[in-house]
Amino acid sequence: MEIAILLFDGTTHLDSVGPYEVLHNLPEADVKFVAKKTGVYRDRCGMLGLHADFTLNDVTAPDILVVPGGGGADGAAEDPEITDWVAEVHKATTWTTSVCTGALILGGAGVLNGLKATTHWRAMETLQSYGAEPTRERVVQQGKVITAAGVSSGIDMALTLTAEIAGEEVAKAVQLGIEYDPQPPFDAGDYTTAPDERIALWRSGINKTKR
């Protein structure tokens, strides 16, 4: 089972690593990190990198496609080299998935036209511009397309997908193995209930430190 995880500069790496930690447990999983060129791709802070061992030309028919988001996703959604590849491999995938603003890349590839989809809260209007029907659900499945909301929801998406492929008990065993039992210290992760000043604080750039 070939699983392709797309990389590009400005990726939020938890969008990739969260699903990876779940999906590599699938029977006969063969996970490949792919990008336009092989090499290290860093998050927008420039401090954390993941290595792509395969180019887009190397991986042409994955069974599962995982498209992460991040600050670089907006540009990637307008990059025809990336979107053409996504559109082409989507024709043959068993499952096409996104995490966070990776949905914009699916949108740029024409995958989400007319479908319900979710993404990070800051990108809902952009998602709609690609012909999708935005929803605040954490994980949305539309046929073989599964989109997840912001960052941490990629783990939820991957567990949902694992249950579809290998059954609920396998998915539960994987969840146990990674001890995914969220008990956050604050009830602060829902955009719809966040005060304006907290949203403004996040948008102000507290997360934009670069080395």
Secondary structure as UniProt FT lines:
FT   STRAND          2..6
FT   TURN            9..10
FT   HELIX           14..23
FT   TURN            24..25
FT   TURN            27..28
FT   STRAND          30..35
FT   STRAND          39..42
FT   TURN            44..45
FT   STRAND          49..52
FT   STRAND          54..55
FT   HELIX           56..58
FT   STRAND          64..67
FT   TURN            71..72
FT   HELIX           73..76
FT   TURN            77..78
FT   HELIX           80..90
FT   TURN            91..92
FT   STRAND          95..99
FT   TURN            100..101
FT   HELIX           102..108
FT   TURN            109..114
FT   STRAND          116..117
FT   HELIX           121..123
FT   HELIX           124..129
FT   TURN            130..131
FT   STRAND          133..134
FT   STRAND          139..142
FT   TURN            143..144
FT   STRAND          145..148
FT   TURN            151..152
FT   HELIX           153..166
FT   HELIX           168..177
FT   TURN            178..179
FT   HELIX           191..193
FT   HELIX           196..203
FT   TURN            204..207
//
